[in-house]
Each structure stands twice: as structure tokens, then as C-alpha cells.
Amino acid sequence: MNAHPSDGSAGATGPTDDRPVPPEVFPPGRLPPVRWREMPEPIPLWRMVGPSIILAGLALGSGEFVLWPYITYRSGFVFFWACVLGVTIQYFINMEVTRWALATGESATTGFSRLGRGWPVVFLALNVLPWMIPAWAFGSGQLLGWMFQGYREPAQDTLSVPLAVASLVLCGVVLTAGPVVYRTVERLQMALVLFVLVVVVSIAVVWVRADAVQAMLGGLVPGRFPDPETSKLSAMMLLGALAFAGVGGTLNLGQANYVKDKGYGMGAYVGRITSPLTGQEEPITETGYMFPLDEPNLRRWRRWWQLANWEHFFSFFLTCLVSLMLLMLICYGVFYTPEGVRRPDAGDHARNLRFIWEESQLIAADPDHPLGSLVRYLFLAMGVGILLSTEIGVLDAVSRISTDLVKVNWLRDNPRWSESRLYFAFLWGLILLGVPVLVASSGRFDGFVLFKLSSAMNGAVMALYSALLIYLNRRVLPKPLRASWLRVGMLLVACALFGGFAVWAFASNLGL
């Protein structure tokens, strides 16, 4: 089966010996065994670009545009060290997710399903519940409403919720219209990331000051936390920001699905999800493959792994870190004086997205900016694009992961419910669940409450799957493909960091 060479992916070459791999080479657990195939030849680095850009685009819409600038607005750069640590840890988490998909052609959740009957149920719940809150559609609706009518308090804002509902439905239409879903998402996120970088750099030229850079470098001292009394930042808020210093929650596991659809490694043998309306359905295998551990295959494996690391480093790690730093520096430059004191006109918006509106107002008021008042609308339009594209990414990733779990574990032999049909059932199911949440939010609170709730719920999830990734990539994979102890150490740090913050946040909420 040649998977999808039309996307410039590797394609599958070599023998197609579908015999099961012996359990002493690859223990199958509770799922059917993987089958033998040759590792495809690696492709050039530039043709691998895509999966990590999608994750970077997802990261822009929560932690980078909302949560971390908000923490900067409330407390400066005191917590910046945790931001850098969070992005770094997510790089290693994502690469271990990639390792499994590259070696087997399976998603990470399929790997987890091999470990026991309870894990599919657990991950299906953890994948759907935190992400059924359409925070990004709500946020984009608010910013779009402010562009038309100026800032409104939630009780007086009658435009944001209708715009948010329309945005949510538009996301579903966009994902349904493209013949190949992965290709649609990849192109959208590439365009978004380029647009955001252009806008951010144009604003940063004026607003990033030398004293802000110096203050940011001072925030690299680990172990410092914002004062809860003066900053009004709760433990739950800090947990959510740490989880969203990058992508966060189960969305990191979506890296495996994007790697498969792009055709990395053994993913070249696996089909893609296509639209039931505009695309031609492709055959998709529910379980994966393993290559013979001879020198030609291991040579190709090592090259694939090297290229995947470079692609993720440049496309995800550097993009996220640079975007985070610039957005935080702009926020600091807008709201703080060169002496490090918050400006008297900075306001005290402790519970909502109004700080973004105030930031756009202060940016537009700067007489030195070449774009003048136009920059306010450019800044808000950038925010709308970021949040709307993130909602598309969330809907896509959650639907992909849920589809994998349900098809592999309960509908593996059911030809009626193909991956494409399941995907679109989950997609529109999430949209139908999200609309009542948006309607119920009308006049009560703004999108920031939904951001905090969704992000905090996802923090604890990351500690759990980091531990499972250690088991998969050190015990299940054959020895030549296993994670190094350095990378295992980073996953252990992830377990301790996210788990520790989750316990702290939970205890704080109980008054302990």
C-alpha cells in the first residue's frame, strides 16, 4: 500500500510481508500484533515540515496570546522560568510521542490501549471533557465584537456569543470542506503562524525595550512565584499556564496523528482521514507495523529520528519560545514603565480578557508607531485569527484522538464506521456540545474563565501520559529504538512538574 505520496511524504517501499511480529520482539498487549514492513527511505527535512507547525499554531491560541501575557500583566517576569521549562519539557514529550508513531505507524493512544482495557476509557474521557469547552471560539467572538462595538462588560455584551457560535460552526465547516483534513489544517496553521510572526515583529519593533529584555532575563531564576495577594494569580491559573506553555493536555498526543498523516517513517503505510463530502476515502489500518532490526532499516530509522528532532526543534520549540517571548515583552512594554512599575493607566483586570483590549488601546495610542491607530485593529485581528485557528486545531486533534480510541478498541471490525465517519461524528458532536456552553455563558462571564478552566483540567493529564510514554518507549519498543535515559529523565521531570502543580492547585482550592 502506497500511503499518500501526493503530499510529498515518504511513500512505502520494499516488501509487504504482513506476518505478525513475534511477541518477544514487540509485545502486542491486548491488541492484535503489529506486522512486518520495511522502514521507508527518509525524505528531505523541508518536506517534513508540517506536524510541528500545527502544534505551534495550537500553542499560539492559549498560552502564548492569552495566559502568559496575562501573567506578565499581573506580575512581570517572576514566573518566566516556568514558561521556558514548560516549552522545553513539551519538546521532549512531543518527541517521545513522535518516536512511537515513527517506529510503529500507530498513534500514542493506540500504544496506551495495548497496556490494558481501562486506558482507552480513561483517555477518551480525558480527551473529550476538558476540550468540550469552546474557550477559543468564545474568545474570538469577544475580540471580534470589540472590533465592531468597542469593549463591553459581559452583562452588556450581546454580540460576542452569537459571533462565537458562528465561529464554532465555521470551524466545523472548514474542516468538513477540505478533501484531506490534515492538508487543510496544515495549510491553515502555516498561514496563521506566518501572519502572527509578521504582526508581532512589527509591534515588537516599537514596544520591546532594553529594560524589558533585562527584566525577562532576570525571570529565568527558577523557583520564584508570583505573590498571590498582589498578583491575584491562583495556583489553578499557574497550573493552566504551565500546561499551555506550548500545546497542553491530550493535544500533545495529536502529534502522533499528524506524523502518521504526513507519512513519517512507518506512518507511510497508514491512510489519512478524508472528508465524506469532498474527499475520496482512503484505507486506514487500525494497528501498525514494525521493521526488521537489520542495519539498512536501522540506518533509515536513525535518519528519520534525526530529521524529526530537527523539524520539531525549529518548527515547534523555537516558534513557540520566540512567539511567547515577544508577546510577553510587548505586554510588559505596554503595561510597565522602564523602572519596572506598572503604569497607573494599566487597569486592574484580574478576571477577564479586558487586559487584551487595554493592551490594544495603549499600543494604538503610541505616537511613535508607524501604523498609528490601525495597529489596534491589526492586534485584535491577530487575536481573532489566533483563537479561531486554535479552535479549529482543538476540534481536529480531539476528534482524531477520539476516533483512534473508539475505532481501535471497539469498532475495529466494523466496516460501516470508518475512521472518516467517526471523525466527523466526533467533530460535529463537539460543536453541538459547545453551543449550549456558549449560550449558557452569555452575560455571566467572559472567555477568560473558560480558558482557565480548560487549561487547568489539562495540566494533570500531562503527568499521566508522560509516565505511560516512559513505559511504552522503554519497555515495549525493541531495544535499538528505545528512548535514551536523558529523555526518560525529562519525562520524569514532566511527571513531577505537572503532577506536583496539579496536587498544589487541588490543595489550594480546598483551602489546604
C-alpha positions in Angstrom: 0.0 0.0 0.0 1.5 3.4 -1.0 0.0 5.6 1.6 -0.1 9.2 0.3 2.9 10.3 -1.8 0.8 13.2 -3.2 1.7 15.2 -0.1 5.4 14.8 -0.6 5.5 12.1 2.1 7.9 9.2 2.1 5.7 6.6 0.4 6.1 2.9 1.3 8.8 0.9 -0.5 10.2 -2.6 -0.1 8.5 -5.9 0.7 4.9 -6.0 2.1 5.3 -9.1 4.4 2.3 -8.8 6.6 3.2 -11.6 9.0 2.7 -10.8 12.7 5.8 -9.7 14.6 6.6 -12.2 17.3 5.7 -11.1 20.9 9.3 -11.5 22.0 10.2 -8.7 19.5 7.2 -6.5 20.1 4.7 -7.5 22.9 1.2 -6.8 21.5 -0.7 -6.5 24.8 -4.4 -6.6 24.3 -4.5 -5.5 20.7 -3.6 -7.5 17.5 0.1 -7.7 16.9 1.9 -5.3 14.6 3.1 -6.7 11.2 6.4 -6.6 9.4 7.2 -3.9 6.8 10.4 -2.3 5.7 11.2 1.2 7.0 10.7 3.7 4.1 13.6 5.8 3.0 13.8 9.2 4.7 12.8 12.4 2.9 14.4 15.8 3.0 13.9 17.9 6.0 12.0 20.7 4.2 9.4 18.1 3.1 8.8 17.0 6.7 7.7 20.5 7.8 4.0 20.5 8.9 3.1 18.4 12.0 5.1 20.7 14.4 3.8 23.8 12.8 0.2 22.6 13.5 1.2 22.2 17.2 2.9 25.6 17.2 -0.3 27.1 15.9 -2.3 25.4 18.6 0.1 26.8 21.2 -0.4 30.4 20.0 -4.0 30.5 20.9 -3.9 29.8 24.6 -0.7 30.1 26.4 1.1 32.5 24.1 -1.6 35.0 23.3 -3.7 34.8 26.5 -2.3 33.1 29.6 1.4 34.1 29.6 0.9 37.7 28.6 -1.8 37.9 31.3 0.7 36.6 33.9 3.2 39.2 32.7 0.5 41.8 33.0 -0.2 40.8 36.6 3.3 40.0 37.9 6.0 40.9 35.3 8.5 38.1 34.6 8.7 36.5 38.0 7.3 33.2 36.6 9.1 33.3 33.3 11.4 30.4 34.3 8.4 28.1 34.4 7.4 29.2 30.9 10.8 28.2 29.4 10.8 25.0 31.4 7.3 24.2 30.2 8.1 24.7 26.5 11.3 22.6 26.9 9.6 19.7 28.6 6.8 19.7 25.9 9.5 19.4 23.2 10.7 16.2 24.8 7.2 14.9 25.4 6.2 15.5 21.8 9.4 13.8 20.5 8.5 10.7 22.6 5.0 10.8 21.1 6.7 11.0 17.7 9.1 8.1 18.5 6.2 5.7 18.9 4.4 6.9 15.7 7.7 6.9 13.7 8.6 3.3 14.8 5.1 1.8 14.5 2.8 3.9 12.4 0.4 4.0 15.4 -0.9 6.8 17.5 0.2 7.2 21.1 -3.3 6.4 22.3 -3.2 3.1 20.4 0.0 2.3 22.2 -1.7 3.1 25.5 -4.6 0.9 24.6 -2.2 -2.1 24.3 -1.4 -1.7 28.0 -4.8 -2.5 29.5 -8.6 -2.4 29.0 -9.1 0.6 31.2 -6.8 3.0 29.4 -9.0 3.6 26.3 -11.9 4.7 28.6 -9.7 6.9 30.7 -8.1 8.7 27.7 -11.4 9.1 25.9 -12.8 10.9 28.9 -9.6 13.0 29.4 -9.6 13.9 25.7 -13.2 15.0 25.4 -14.2 16.6 28.8 -11.5 19.3 29.1 -11.8 20.3 25.4 -15.6 20.3 25.0 -15.4 23.9 26.5 -15.1 26.1 23.3 -13.0 28.8 25.0 -11.2 29.8 21.8 -14.4 30.3 19.9 -15.8 32.4 22.8 -12.6 34.4 22.9 -12.5 35.1 19.2 -16.2 36.1 19.3 -15.4 38.6 22.1 -12.4 40.2 20.3 -14.4 40.4 17.0 -17.3 42.0 18.9 -14.9 44.6 20.4 -13.6 45.4 16.9 -17.2 46.4 15.9 -18.6 48.0 19.0 -15.7 48.6 21.4 -15.2 47.0 24.8 -18.3 45.7 26.6 -18.7 44.1 30.0 -20.1 40.6 29.8 -23.5 41.7 31.1 -23.8 44.3 28.4 -22.2 42.3 25.6 -24.9 40.9 23.3 -22.7 40.4 20.2 -19.9 38.1 21.4 -21.9 34.9 22.0 -23.7 34.9 18.5 -20.3 35.6 16.9 -18.7 32.8 19.0 -21.4 30.3 17.9 -21.0 31.4 14.3 -17.2 30.9 14.7 -17.6 27.4 16.1 -19.8 26.3 13.3 -17.4 27.9 10.8 -14.6 25.8 12.2 -16.7 22.7 11.5 -17.5 23.8 8.0 -13.8 24.5 7.2 -12.7 21.0 8.5 -15.5 19.3 6.6 -14.9 21.1 3.3 -11.3 20.1 2.7 -10.8 16.7 0.9 -7.9 15.7 3.2 -8.3 17.0 6.7 -4.6 17.0 7.6 -3.8 19.1 4.5 -6.5 21.7 5.4 -5.2 22.0 9.0 -1.6 22.2 7.9 -2.2 25.0 5.4 -4.3 27.0 7.9 -1.7 26.8 10.6 1.2 27.6 8.4 -0.6 30.8 7.2 -1.5 31.7 10.8 2.0 31.3 12.2 3.4 33.4 9.4 0.7 36.1 9.9 1.3 36.2 13.7 5.0 36.5 13.4 4.7 39.4 10.9 2.3 41.3 13.2 4.2 40.5 16.4 7.5 41.6 15.0 6.0 44.8 13.6 4.6 45.7 17.1 7.7 44.5 18.9 10.0 46.9 16.9 8.3 49.8 18.9 7.3 48.2 22.2 10.2 45.9 23.1 12.6 47.9 25.3 16.1 47.0 26.6 14.9 47.2 30.2 12.1 44.7 29.4 14.7 42.2 28.0 16.8 42.7 31.1 13.7 42.0 33.3 12.9 38.9 31.3 16.4 37.5 31.7 16.1 38.1 35.5 12.9 36.0 35.4 15.0 32.9 34.4 15.9 32.4 38.1 14.0 29.2 39.0 11.8 28.7 41.9 10.2 32.2 42.2 6.4 32.5 42.1 4.0 35.5 41.8 2.7 36.9 45.1 -0.9 35.6 45.3 -2.1 38.7 47.1 -0.8 41.4 44.8 -1.0 39.4 41.5 -4.3 37.7 42.2 -2.9 34.7 40.3 -4.2 31.4 41.8 -2.4 28.0 41.8 -5.0 26.8 39.3 -4.1 29.7 36.9 -0.4 28.9 37.2 -1.0 25.2 36.5 -3.0 26.0 33.4 -0.3 28.4 32.1 2.4 25.8 32.7 0.3 23.2 30.8 -0.3 25.7 28.0 3.4 26.8 27.7 3.2 25.0 24.4 0.1 23.0 23.5 -1.1 21.2 26.6 -3.3 18.3 27.7 -4.1 15.5 25.3 -3.4 17.7 22.3 0.3 16.9 22.5 -0.7 13.3 21.8 -2.1 14.6 18.5 1.5 14.9 17.3 1.4 11.2 16.5 -1.7 11.5 14.4 -0.2 14.4 12.4 3.1 12.4 12.0 1.1 9.5 10.6 -0.9 11.7 8.2 2.3 13.4 7.0 3.9 9.9 6.3 6.8 9.9 8.7 8.5 6.5 9.0 6.1 3.6 9.3 3.3 6.1 9.1 3.8 6.0 5.4 1.8 2.7 5.4 -1.2 4.3 7.1 -4.1 6.1 5.3 -5.4 9.6 6.1 -8.8 10.9 7.3 -10.7 12.4 4.4 -14.0 14.4 4.1 -17.1 12.3 3.5 -18.4 15.1 1.3 -15.4 16.3 -0.8 -12.7 13.6 -0.4 -12.1 10.0 -1.5 -11.9 7.7 1.5 -8.5 6.0 1.9 -8.0 2.6 3.5 -6.6 3.0 7.1 -5.1 0.4 9.3 -6.1 0.4 13.0 -2.9 -1.2 14.2 0.7 -0.6 13.0 3.8 -2.1 11.7 7.4 -2.9 12.8 10.5 -3.0 10.6 13.2 -5.8 10.7 16.0 -4.7 13.0 18.7 -5.1 10.4 21.4 -2.5 9.6 19.7 -1.0 6.5 16.4 -0.4 8.4 18.1 0.9 11.5 20.1 3.3 9.3 16.9 4.6 7.9 15.4 4.8 11.4 18.3 6.8 12.8 18.0 9.3 9.9 14.2 9.6 10.3 14.7 10.3 14.1 17.4 12.9 13.5 15.3 14.7 10.9 12.2 14.6 13.1 14.1 16.1 16.0 15.4 19.0 13.9 11.9 19.6 12.4 10.3 19.8 15.8 13.1 21.9 17.2 12.7 24.6 14.6 9.0 24.4 13.8 7.7 23.9 17.4 10.3 24.7 20.0 11.8 27.9 18.5 8.5 29.1 17.1 6.8 28.8 20.5 9.6 30.2 22.5 10.2 33.2 20.3 6.4 34.0 20.0 6.0 33.7 23.8 8.9 35.9 24.5 7.8 38.6 22.0 4.2 38.7 23.2 5.3 38.8 26.8 7.8 41.6 26.1 5.2 43.6 24.2 2.8 43.2 27.1 5.5 44.3 29.6 6.5 47.3 27.5 2.8 48.4 27.2 1.9 48.0 30.9 5.2 48.7 32.8 7.4 51.7 33.0 11.2 51.4 32.4 11.6 51.4 36.1 9.6 48.2 36.3 6.5 49.7 37.9 3.1 49.0 36.4 1.6 52.1 34.7 -1.2 53.9 36.5 -3.4 53.6 33.4 -2.8 49.8 33.2 -6.0 49.0 35.0 -6.7 46.0 37.3 -8.4 43.4 35.2 -7.9 40.4 37.3 -10.6 38.1 36.0 -11.2 38.7 32.2 -9.9 39.4 28.8 -10.2 43.1 29.1 -6.4 43.4 29.5 -6.1 42.5 25.8 -8.4 45.3 24.9 -6.4 47.7 27.1 -3.2 46.5 25.5 -4.6 47.2 22.0 -5.7 50.7 23.2 -2.3 51.6 24.6 -0.4 50.2 21.6 -2.6 52.3 19.3 -2.1 55.4 21.4 1.7 55.4 20.9 2.5 58.3 18.6 5.8 56.6 17.5 4.2 53.6 16.0 4.2 53.9 12.2 0.8 52.1 11.8 -1.0 54.5 14.2 -4.5 53.6 15.3 -4.6 50.9 12.7 -2.4 48.8 14.9 -5.3 48.3 17.4 -7.4 46.6 14.8 -4.4 44.7 13.5 -3.6 43.4 17.0 -7.2 42.4 17.7 -7.5 40.8 14.2 -4.3 38.8 15.0 -6.0 37.7 18.2 -9.2 36.6 16.4 -7.1 34.7 13.9 -5.1 33.0 16.6 -8.1 32.0 18.7 -10.2 30.9 15.7 -7.4 28.8 14.2 -6.7 27.3 17.6 -10.4 26.3 17.9 -10.1 24.5 14.5 -6.9 22.8 15.8 -8.6 21.7 19.0 -11.6 20.3 17.2 -9.4 18.5 14.8 -7.0 17.0 17.3 -9.7 15.9 19.8 -11.7 14.3 17.0 -8.6 12.5 15.7 -7.6 11.1 19.1 -11.2 10.1 20.0 -11.6 8.4 16.6 -8.4 6.4 17.1 -9.5 5.3 20.6 -13.0 4.2 19.5 -12.1 2.5 16.2 -9.1 0.6 17.6 -10.8 -0.6 20.8 -14.5 -1.1 20.0 -15.2 -0.8 16.2 -12.1 -2.4 14.8 -14.0 -4.9 12.7 -17.0 -2.7 11.9 -16.7 -1.6 8.2 -19.7 0.8 8.5 -17.9 3.1 11.0 -14.8 4.0 9.1 -12.2 6.5 10.6 -13.6 9.3 8.4 -17.2 8.8 9.6 -16.2 8.5 13.2 -14.0 11.6 12.9 -16.9 13.8 11.6 -19.3 12.3 14.1 -16.9 13.5 16.9 -16.3 16.8 15.2 -19.9 17.8 15.0 -20.7 16.2 18.3 -18.2 18.5 20.0 -19.7 21.5 18.2 -23.2 20.6 19.3 -22.0 20.2 22.9 -20.1 23.5 22.7 -23.0 25.7 21.5 -25.1 25.3 24.8 -21.9 26.1 26.8 -21.5 29.3 24.8 -25.2 30.2 25.2 -25.1 29.5 29.0 -22.1 31.8 29.3 -23.9 34.7 27.8 -23.9 37.7 30.1 -22.3 35.8 33.0 -18.5 35.8 32.4 -16.1 36.2 29.5 -13.9 33.7 27.7 -11.1 34.1 30.2 -12.9 31.9 32.7 -13.2 29.2 30.1 -9.5 29.5 29.3 -8.5 28.9 32.9 -10.9 26.0 33.4 -9.8 24.2 30.3 -6.1 24.7 30.8 -6.1 23.6 34.5 -8.1 20.4 33.7 -5.4 19.5 31.1 -2.4 20.0 33.4 -2.8 16.8 35.4 -3.4 14.8 32.2 0.1 15.5 31.1 1.7 13.9 34.2 -0.3 10.7 33.5 0.6 10.2 29.9 4.3 11.2 30.4 4.5 8.2 32.7 2.9 5.9 30.2 5.2 7.2 27.4 8.2 6.1 29.6 6.8 2.6 29.7 6.0 2.3 26.0 9.3 3.7 24.8 11.5 1.8 27.3 9.7 -1.5 27.7 7.5 -2.1 24.6 9.7 -0.9 21.8 12.7 -3.1 20.8 15.9 -2.1 22.4 17.5 -0.2 19.4 14.5 2.1 19.2 14.1 2.9 22.9 14.3 6.4 24.5 17.6 7.3 26.0 17.9 7.8 29.7 18.3 11.6 29.2 14.9 11.7 27.5 13.4 9.4 30.1 14.7 11.9 32.7 12.9 14.7 31.0 9.7 12.7 31.1 10.2 12.1 34.8 10.6 15.8 35.3 7.3 16.3 33.4 5.6 13.8 35.7 6.9 15.6 38.8 6.3 19.1 37.5 2.7 18.7 36.2 1.8 16.2 38.9 3.2 18.5 41.6 1.4 21.6 40.3 -1.8 19.6 40.0 -1.7 18.5 43.6 -0.8 22.0 44.7 -3.7 23.6 42.7 -6.1 21.0 44.0 -5.0 21.5 47.6 -5.2 25.3 47.2 -8.7 25.1 46.0 -9.6 23.1 49.1 -8.0 25.7 51.3 -5.2 23.3 52.4 
